[in-house]
């Protein structure tokens, strides 16, 4: 019995020395790493484009606010103007929250350090402050916005490490300030 086993083993030995499958092994080991890096860089690039467009849209709307192009600003009119300027944010009008607060110029203390953001998994819409009566001359106004966006590849790269809401969306926050001129 030992002779048969050793005879069969000797017949198989040359097959173990063949090298025609080595490229497949390298491909199987390297391909997942390569795809992970590609997906992570794509997700990071998309996040940066969304953040840049959100900040640009906020700057445009704050300039219009400062110049008085919104006669009676409300949360909805400011939100709609920001969403119209930021075209790369999906479902912007449903997930964007705007907070417009006065900052006391004597103490320079901010109203709160938390930016209000909507949790899309919850039916409760958080209340944001928008004080149109505060648009008096020589008042410093702080505008903060928060929008939820979904990751395309939520389990790779930077998207895997971001804080998410109940539906898997991450927060994008932008802030700007201006002084009402007389």
RALINDA-V740339 format. One record per backbone hydrogen bond with DSSP energy under -1.0 kcal/mol. CO is the residue of the C=O (numbers start at 1). NH is the residue of the N-H. If there is no record, write none. Layout:
co->(CO & CO)
nh->(NH & NH)
//
This chain:
co->(1 & 2 & 3 & 4 & 5 & 6 & 7 & 8 & 9 & 12 & 12 & 19 & 21 & 22 & 23 & 24 & 25 & 26 & 27 & 30 & 31 & 32 & 33 & 34 & 35 & 36 & 37 & 38 & 39 & 40 & 41 & 42 & 43 & 44 & 45 & 46 & 47 & 48 & 49 & 50 & 51 & 52 & 53 & 54 & 55 & 56 & 57 & 58 & 59 & 60 & 61 & 62 & 63 & 64 & 65 & 74 & 75 & 76 & 77 & 78 & 79 & 80 & 81 & 82 & 91 & 92 & 97 & 99 & 101 & 104 & 119 & 129 & 131 & 132 & 134 & 139 & 140 & 141 & 142 & 143 & 144 & 145 & 146 & 147 & 149 & 153 & 158 & 165 & 169 & 170 & 172 & 174 & 176 & 178 & 180)
nh->(5 & 6 & 7 & 8 & 9 & 10 & 11 & 12 & 13 & 15 & 16 & 22 & 25 & 26 & 27 & 28 & 29 & 30 & 31 & 34 & 35 & 36 & 37 & 38 & 39 & 40 & 41 & 42 & 43 & 44 & 45 & 46 & 47 & 48 & 49 & 50 & 51 & 52 & 53 & 54 & 55 & 56 & 57 & 58 & 59 & 60 & 61 & 62 & 63 & 64 & 65 & 66 & 67 & 69 & 68 & 78 & 79 & 80 & 81 & 82 & 83 & 84 & 85 & 86 & 95 & 96 & 146 & 144 & 142 & 108 & 122 & 100 & 134 & 135 & 136 & 180 & 103 & 178 & 101 & 176 & 99 & 174 & 97 & 172 & 170 & 156 & 161 & 168 & 165 & 149 & 147 & 145 & 143 & 141 & 138)
//
